[in-house]
Amino acid sequence: MNWDNTAKDHYEAILAKIPVFLRSIAATKVSQRAETNARSENRLEVSPKDVVDAFFIETPFGFHGPMKMDMEALGIDYQKYGYSK
């Protein structure tokens, strides 16, 4: 499946913030979820929204706060995809 350039950039930037010992697991789960999100809407390309949704779905709730701070530091506006601050 193809990935929008911004989606790929967001994915790689957020992954880089994840501790090394969890990164490969997160990479697999999030990329699979992002592609599933796109396919569920009959699209052939992963969008930035798919990536943000995938991170929120695959990240345990207790880690959403730090993840949101990382997204904010990276300039990723998760609020425009329906997530609260």
N, C-alpha and C positions, 0 to 999 in steps of 0.2 A: 504494500500500500504506500502511496506517496504521502509525504508530509509537507505542509506549507512551511516555508522558510522560517517564519516567525514562530510557528508551533515547535519546530525542531530547536530553534534557539532557546525558547522558554524551557523546553524539556531538558536540554543539556545544562542550562544555567541553574535550574532548580536542583537537578541531580547533583551538581557539583557542591551544593550546600549540605547534602546528606552525608552523614558519617560514612567513611570508606567501608566499614564492615557491613553496612546495610545497603550500600549503593547498588550492587549488582541485583539484589532481590528487588529493590525499588524500581530499577531500570526495567526489569522484565515485567513486573506487575503493571507499572504505569503505562509502558508502551503498548502492552496487550490491551489494557483497558481503553486507552485513547483510540486505538484502531477499532475496537468493538463499538465505542461510542459513534465513530464515523460511519461504520457499516450499518449500525442500527437506524441511521437516517439515510441510508442508501447513497452515501457519498464515497468517493474513491480517494479522498484526501483528508488527512487529519488536520484540523484547524486548531488555532490557539485555545479556543473554548474547550475542545476535546481534551487537550492536555491539562488545562486547569481543572476541569471536571474529574479527570483521571486521578490527579494528585489528591483532590479532596475525597474521592471515593476510596482510594487505596491507602491513604494515610490514616492511621488510627486517630480518633477524635482528640485524644489527649495531646497530640502533636500538631494540631491545626494552628494553634497560636504561633509557635515558632515558624511553621511553614508560611503563615500569612506575613510574618515579619520578613522572612527571606524574600517572598514575592514582592513585597513593598520595596525592599532594598534594591531589587532587580528592576523595578519599574513595571512590574506586572500588575495590572489592575483587575484583581479577582472580583471586585465588587460589581464590575460591569457584566459579569456572568451570573449574578444573583447571589453571591456569597456576602455575608455581612462582615463588618470589620471587627 
